Amino acid sequence: MEHDGQLELYAAVADQLKEAHTQVRALQVPEGVRMALTRKLLVITAAAKHDLADAARRLEAFSADLEAGRIPDEER
């Protein structure tokens, strides 16, 4: 049973990552900002391979920042 819950969480995180990438691509921001946001998503994707629950939390925070308009000014 626990395995089913883990698979559901993987599927949910995968769907959310796909949606987040779509949102980032649609943003009207400088390319450097888009690249920085994409890198953050790639870090979250990599984290999901080791700690799915942490990746889900990080993705939720990323999405909340994106929805609230908290986007970095420029690439650092």
Buried (B, 14 or more C-beta within 10 A) or exposed (E): EEEEEEEEBBEEBEEBBEEBBEBBEEEEBEEEBBEBBBEBBEEBBEBBEEEBEEBBEBBEEBBEBBEEEEBEEEEE
